Each structure stands twice: as C-alpha cells, then as structure tokens.
Amino acid sequence: MLDGYLQSERAHLASRSYARDAEVIGWLEKSLNVDGVNDLTPEEQEQFRSRGFDTERGDPPYCEAVGPYYLMLHLPTFLTAAQLRRLEAPPELPDQAGTVVKKLAKWLETQGYISALAARAVRDMAAEVGQRTPAMDELAQRLKALTQDVEYLEEEDVPGDFEITHVEPEGLWLHDLGCTII
C-alpha cells in the first residue's frame, strides 16, 4: 500500500519532493515496525501470532503484515513521535510528516482503502499536530533548560516517555511507569 503511494507520487512530483515523501514514508514504515504492534489489543496480538506473525521479533515486518485499518490506527502515534522527535530522524521531519500524511490520506481515499470521513480525520489530525509543533519545541527547550542541573535519583539518565502530573513553582512532577521524579 505504501509502495503504491510512492509509485503514484513518483509519477508527478519533482525529484526533491519525491525524496521528501519517500523519506517520510520510510520513517512511517520504521515507526510501524517498531511501535505498530503496541497499537494492538492483546487479542489482536494473539491473532497475529496465530497467523505466523512474531510480535516480539517483528517477523515478518509489521508494515508488511497489516492493511489500511492498522495503518490508520498507527498514524496518531507516528505523528506524535515525529512531532516530539522521538524518531531518530532529521529535524525537519515533523513539518514534512504532516504534509506527507495528508497527501497519503487523500491517496488512500482515492484508492478506496479508506472512507472520505477517515481521510478528513487524518488530514485534520496532521494539521493539528503541525500547529502544535512550535509550542512543543518551545516546551522542550524550556524543559531542557530546567533539567540541565537536575540530579536524578539514580546515577544514570532516566529514559522514557513522561507525563507531567503536577506543576508547582519549586518543581515539576513527571510520571513514568509508576516512578515519580521530582
């Protein structure tokens, strides 16, 4: 499906625009293969395993084992990861990702993979993520400045995704898998 999208884009885009689209689709495929299985319920994961898909090793690659429904299910994760730069991608990826995902949604609709309503929802979501990117960049810079001299509870850095659970002038409370860091 994603290869079909790229083939159709190659036919009418300038080489530079096509390269941008191909790079974003490559990052989408990587995101699907790494995180896509996490979008599944335990029952769906079991169904995939029963059909020969190894959800632990990603064999075959997840993006080759799923159709439009699971691609659509993963797009919010991909756009958020791109926006937060969780992907080891170029810094311009967040802006490019929204543009390409909007075009992909239109193509999926014209090919009959998704409904017009689903395509509109994806385009709206991609536009909303693009509007939030500058605010997210500012927040990331402020958090980085605030945490430069932070001493963690353990010797090593604390990796992970955190949710801000409480804010006071003297501290910021973050939550990560049951561990609270002040």
C-alpha positions as CSV (number, residue, x, y, z in Angstrom):
1,M,0.0,0.0,0.0
2,L,2.8,2.5,1.0
3,D,4.8,1.4,-2.0
4,G,1.8,2.1,-4.2
5,Y,1.5,5.6,-2.8
6,L,5.2,6.3,-3.5
7,Q,4.9,4.9,-7.1
8,S,1.9,7.3,-7.7
9,E,3.9,10.2,-6.2
10,R,7.0,9.5,-8.3
11,A,4.9,9.9,-11.5
12,H,4.1,13.6,-10.8
13,L,6.5,15.0,-8.2
14,A,9.8,16.7,-8.7
15,S,12.7,14.6,-7.6
16,R,13.3,16.7,-4.4
17,S,9.6,16.5,-3.4
18,Y,9.5,12.8,-4.1
19,A,12.7,12.2,-2.0
20,R,11.0,14.0,0.9
21,D,7.9,11.9,0.6
22,A,9.9,8.7,0.3
23,E,11.9,9.7,3.4
24,V,8.8,10.3,5.5
25,I,7.2,7.0,4.3
26,G,10.4,5.3,5.3
27,W,10.1,6.7,8.8
28,L,6.5,5.7,8.9
29,E,7.4,2.1,7.9
30,K,10.1,2.1,10.6
31,S,7.6,3.5,13.2
32,L,5.1,0.9,12.2
33,N,7.7,-1.9,12.5
34,V,8.9,-0.7,15.9
35,D,5.8,0.6,17.6
36,G,2.8,-0.6,15.5
37,V,2.3,-3.8,17.4
38,N,1.8,-1.7,20.5
39,D,-1.4,-0.3,18.9
40,L,-2.9,-3.8,19.0
41,T,-5.1,-5.2,21.8
42,P,-3.7,-8.4,23.4
43,E,-6.4,-10.3,21.5
44,E,-5.2,-8.8,18.2
45,Q,-1.6,-9.6,19.0
46,E,-2.7,-13.2,19.6
47,Q,-4.5,-13.3,16.3
48,F,-1.3,-12.1,14.6
49,R,0.8,-14.7,16.3
50,S,-1.7,-17.4,15.3
51,R,-1.2,-16.3,11.7
52,G,2.5,-16.7,11.9
53,F,3.5,-13.1,12.8
54,D,6.1,-12.9,15.6
55,T,5.2,-9.8,17.6
56,E,8.4,-9.9,19.6
57,R,10.8,-10.1,16.6
58,G,8.7,-8.3,14.1
59,D,8.8,-11.2,11.6
60,P,7.5,-10.5,9.0
61,P,7.9,-6.7,9.3
62,Y,4.7,-5.3,10.8
63,C,4.1,-2.8,8.0
64,E,4.0,-5.7,5.5
65,A,1.5,-7.7,7.6
66,V,-1.2,-5.1,8.1
67,G,-3.6,-3.2,6.0
68,P,-5.2,0.2,6.0
69,Y,-7.1,-0.2,9.3
70,Y,-3.8,-0.7,11.2
71,L,-2.0,1.9,9.3
72,M,-4.7,4.4,10.3
73,L,-4.6,3.2,13.9
74,H,-0.9,3.9,14.0
75,L,-0.9,7.4,12.3
76,P,-1.5,9.3,15.6
77,T,1.4,7.5,17.2
78,F,3.6,8.3,14.2
79,L,2.7,11.9,14.0
80,T,3.2,12.4,17.8
81,A,6.5,10.6,17.7
82,A,7.6,12.8,14.8
83,Q,6.4,15.9,16.5
84,L,8.3,15.1,19.7
85,R,11.3,14.0,17.7
86,R,11.2,10.5,19.3
87,L,12.3,9.2,15.9
88,E,15.9,9.4,15.1
89,A,15.1,11.5,12.1
90,P,16.1,14.8,10.6
91,P,14.8,17.9,12.5
92,E,12.5,18.9,9.6
93,L,10.6,15.6,9.8
94,P,7.7,16.9,12.0
95,D,6.8,19.5,9.4
96,Q,7.3,17.1,6.5
97,A,5.4,14.3,8.2
98,G,2.2,16.2,8.5
99,T,2.3,17.2,4.8
100,V,3.0,13.7,3.6
101,V,0.4,12.1,5.9
102,K,-2.2,14.5,4.5
103,K,-1.3,13.5,0.9
104,L,-1.2,9.8,1.9
105,A,-4.7,10.1,3.4
106,K,-6.1,11.6,0.1
107,W,-4.4,8.9,-1.9
108,L,-5.8,6.1,0.4
109,E,-9.3,7.7,-0.1
110,T,-9.0,7.8,-3.9
111,Q,-7.8,4.2,-4.0
112,G,-10.8,3.1,-1.9
113,Y,-8.7,2.0,1.1
114,I,-10.4,4.4,3.5
115,S,-13.6,6.5,3.6
116,A,-13.8,10.2,2.9
117,L,-14.6,10.7,6.6
118,A,-11.5,8.8,7.7
119,A,-9.3,10.7,5.2
120,R,-10.7,14.0,6.6
121,A,-10.0,12.9,10.1
122,V,-6.4,12.1,9.3
123,R,-5.9,15.4,7.4
124,D,-7.3,17.3,10.4
125,M,-5.1,15.4,12.8
126,A,-2.0,16.0,10.7
127,A,-2.8,19.7,10.5
128,E,-3.4,19.9,14.3
129,V,-0.1,18.2,15.0
130,G,1.7,20.7,12.7
131,Q,0.2,23.6,14.5
132,R,1.4,22.3,17.9
133,T,5.0,21.7,16.7
134,P,6.3,25.2,17.6
135,A,4.7,25.1,21.0
136,M,6.2,21.6,21.6
137,D,9.6,22.9,20.5
138,E,9.4,25.7,23.0
139,L,8.3,23.4,25.8
140,A,11.2,21.0,25.0
141,Q,13.7,23.8,25.1
142,R,12.3,25.1,28.5
143,L,12.3,21.6,30.0
144,K,15.9,21.1,28.8
145,A,17.0,24.3,30.4
146,L,15.2,23.5,33.6
147,T,16.7,20.0,33.8
148,Q,20.3,20.7,32.9
149,D,21.4,20.6,36.6
150,V,18.9,18.1,37.8
151,E,20.3,15.3,39.9
152,Y,18.4,12.1,39.2
153,L,17.5,9.6,41.9
154,E,19.8,7.1,40.2
155,E,23.2,7.5,38.6
156,E,22.0,7.0,35.1
157,D,19.7,9.2,33.0
158,V,16.1,8.4,33.2
159,P,14.9,7.4,29.7
160,G,11.3,7.1,28.7
161,D,8.1,9.0,27.9
162,F,6.9,11.1,30.8
163,E,3.6,12.7,31.6
164,I,3.6,15.9,33.6
165,T,1.4,15.2,36.6
166,H,1.8,18.2,38.8
167,V,3.4,21.6,38.5
168,E,4.5,24.0,41.3
169,P,7.0,26.8,41.4
170,E,9.5,24.6,43.1
171,G,9.1,21.5,41.0
172,L,7.7,19.6,38.1
173,W,6.4,16.1,38.8
174,L,6.7,13.6,36.0
175,H,5.3,10.1,35.8
176,D,7.0,7.2,34.0
177,L,5.7,3.6,34.6
178,G,5.0,4.2,38.3
179,C,8.2,6.1,39.1
180,T,7.7,9.7,40.3
181,I,10.7,12.0,39.7
182,I,10.8,15.5,41.3
